């Protein structure tokens, strides 16, 4: 009887151990952006994909304040993952512009899609190109945001100062709201198109997008290498029936360097092996390709992600 009870106790301990192991989860949070941008829906889709396909990982998508705020969270180890722009990640990693301290723990998981500089105006405003914004009521992005960083770089190349305009510092949603209230002539948004807040504005007002000349984009990309030359196709927004040449940066998925290599490896592998599921989440997700998974990398690739990319034959930049 004693042997039987002993055996029974051992079996019970094993069952509880297995059950405990099966129920153990790693919780990971992903900082995205405001509800009016692209990060928010894409982040929700990504968190759902990872949580469904990896039973031992629970990823949660959180509303964030976009690139600068997200990188501060990563840099201070307050969140595990985030969506950010490659230019802002570069500034954060190197302690430049709005970042006073370098955050050397930022690591790339994947480059996702181009984020376009969308310079919005209203038809009849007289604004056709960047130099036309002098003297206008202009929103240049929220204070300390990635949008403001992009606009500052653009204005530097254009030779335009904030004092040359009636300048306001507004986020995506407040920018479009000021247009609706008749209080803006020009507003900048950096996001993947179509951006929901701009789509909403275009249903109420006759908007247009400001074009950037080839010469200006050559000067811009020559001065700041994180910009790329691109365009927004005609028909992206109601009433804008022309292609709009404009600069773009890359949206990146980054994480804290302290996350274990095996965790990031299996998250990266799971993401790319099921990436077609993301195509239904947002139009920008159709641009997710393994071939461009490290394109525009401005910070080092996490070792776990690098392991997967090397197995897949994808080049991994050697950034320090």
N, C-alpha and C positions, 0 to 999 in steps of 0.2 A: 504493500500500500504506500509505504514511504517513497519507494522508487517511482511509483506512478504519480504521486503528488509532485515530486521533484520535477519529473518530466513535464507534467502539466504546467508547472510554473515557468519552466524554460520556454515552452511553446508560447505561453501567454506573453512573456517578455518579448519574444521575437515578433509576435503579431503586433504588439504595441509599437515596437521599434520600426517595423515596416510601415505601419499606418502613419507614424509620426514623420518618417522620411517622405512618404507620399504626399503628406499634407503641407510639408515645409515649402514656403515660397520666398522668392527674392522679390522685394518690392522696389520698383524703379519709377521715379517721376520724371516727366518730360515737360519742360516749360515751353509754351508756344507763343501766341500773341493775342491781340484783341480779337473780338468776335467779328470785326469788320474786315480783317485781313485774311491771308491765305494760310498762315501757320496754324490757326485754330482748327479748321476742319481737317487739314492734313495730319495734324498731331493726334486728333481723335481717331482717325482711321489707322494710323500707325500703332497706337497703343492697343487698339482692339485686335489688330493682326497679331502682334507679338503675344498678347495675353491668351489668345485662342490657340496658337500653334505651340506655345511653350507652357505646358501646365505648371512648371515650377517657377514661372516668372509672371508677376502681375505688374504690368506697366500702366501708369495713370497719366493722362494728358491734363495739364493744368493751364488755365488762361494765364498769359504772361504779358509783360510790357515790352516784348520784342527784344531785339538783339542786345542792346547795351545792358538792360536790366537782367536779361537771361545770362549774359556772360559774367556779370557781377555775382550771380547766384552760383554759377559753376566755379568761378575763381575762388569763392569763399566756402566752397564745399557745402552749399545749402541746398543744392539739387543735383541729381545725377546726370541728367541729359537736358538738351535744349536745342531749339532751332535758332540759327543766327545767320547773319550775312557774313560772307568770307572777308570782306573789308573790315568790318567791325571786329571780327575774330582776330585779324592781324593786329589791329590797334590794341586789343586787350592783351594778346600774348606778348606784345612788345612794350606795353605800357605807354602808348602814344595817344594823342588827342584827349579824349574825355577820360582816359584811364591813367591814373597817376602811378599805379603800381602794376608791374607786369604780372599776368596770371599765367604762369608756366605750366599749369596743370590742365590746360584746355587741349583736348584731343579730338581728332576727326573720326567720326564713324562712317559718314557717307556724304558726298556732295549730291544734291538732289535736283535742283532745277535753277534756271536763271531767274533772278528777280530784277524786274525792269524799273528804271527811273521813269515814273509816269508823271509828267508835268501837265497838269490839268488846267484848262482855261475854259471860258465860255465863248461861243461863237459871237463875233462882233466886238470882242474885247480889244482887238488890235494886236494881240500877241500871237506871233507866228513862229518866232525863234527865240532862243535864250536871251539875246541882247534886248529884246522888246520888253523884258520884265522891269526895266528901270522905271521908277515912278509909279509902279502898280502896287496894289494890295496883295502881298504874297505870303503864303504859309510855307515855312521851310522845314517843318517837322517839329515834333515835341522836343523840348530842351534836353540835350545830351543823348538824343536817339540816333540810331543808325541813319535814319532819313536825314537828320540835320547834318551828320557827318558827310554823307554823300553830297548834299546840297552845298556844304562849305567847300568841298573839293571842286565841284562844278563852278561855283562862283569865283573861286580862286583862279581857275583857268580862264574864265570869262572876263576877269578883271572887274567884277561887280562886288560892291560891299553892301552889307545889310543896310547901311545908311542911305544907299541909293534907291531903296524901296520903302514902302510902308510895310514893315516886316512883322509877321506874327509867328509864334512857335506853337503849332497845333499838331495833335496826333491825327490818324486816319479819319476817324469818325467826326472829330470836331472840324477838320478841314472841309469835309463834304457838307457838314451842317452849315458852316459859314457861307459856302456857296449858295445853299438853299435860302439863306437869310439875306442874300445880296450883299455880303460883306467881304467878298474876296474876288480878285481878278485871276489869280494864279495860285495853284497849290501843288506841292510835291508829295508824292507817295512812292515808296520803294517797296514793291511787292510783286508776286507772280500774278500775271493777268489770266483771266478776268478777276478783278478785285471787287468783292461784293459791295462795298461802300460806294465805289465809283459806278458800278452797274445801277445801283439805286439812284444815284444822282442823275445818271443819263436818262432815266425814265421820267424825270421831272423837269430837266433843263437841257438846252441844246449845248452840249459840251464839245470841246475839241481837245486834242493832244498836241503839245508843242513839239516840233521836230528839231533835231540836232543835226547840223551839217556834217559832212564827211570830214572837213577840215577841223571842226571843233572836236569831233570824236577822236581824230588822230592825235590832237594835242592832249586831250584828256587821258586817253589810254597810254600815251607816251609818258605822261607825268605820274599817273597812278595806275600801276600794273594790275590792280585787282578789278578794274573796270574792263568790260568787253563791249565791243560794238554789236548792237543787235537792233531789233525793230519790233513793233507791236502791229500785228496784221490788221488790215481794214476789216471792219465789222465786229471787232472785239467788243466794242461798246456801241450802243444805239446812237446812230447819227454820225459816227466817225467812220467815214467811208474811204479813208486813205491809209496806206501803210505809214507808220510813224517811226522814222529812225531815232533810236534812243540808246543810251548806255544801259548796261545791266551789270549786276554782281551775281554771285552764286549763293543760293540758299544752302546752308550746310547743317547737318545733324552732328552735334558735338556731344562730348561727355567728359566727365571728370577722369583724369588719368589714374585715380586711385581705384577705379572699378576693376575687378578681376579680369584677367585675360580670357579665361574660359567663358565667362558670362558675356563679354562683348563679342567673342567669336560666335557663340551660338545665336545671339540676337542678330548679328550682321548676316550670318548664314541664313537664318530663318526669314529675315526681311527679303533678301534677294531671291530666295527660292520660291517665295510667294508674292513677289512684287506685283504680279498682274491683278491681285485683289485690290491693290491701291488705285488702280485705274478708274474704278467706279466712284472713288471718294471725291476727287476734284480734277478738273481739266489738267492742272499742272502735273498731277501724278503720272500722266501718260509720258512725261519727259524723263521719268526715272529710268535710267539705263545703267547696267553694270559697267559698260564701256566708259562712262563718265563719272564713275563712283568716286574718283579722287581728283576730278577736274577742278581747277581753281583752289586746290588745297593751300591754305595760308597758315595752318598750324600742323604739327606732327599728327600722323595717323596713329590711333590707339593700337597697341600690339595685337589685341584680339581681332580687330578689323583687318589689320595688315596681314595676319596669318591667313584669313579667309581670302583676301584679294590675291595674295601670292599663289594660293592653291588654284584660284580661278584664272590665273595668268594676267592679272591686272597690275599695271605699274603702280608702285607705291613711292611717292616722293620722299626723299631723305631730308626732312626739315629738322632743324635743331632749335 
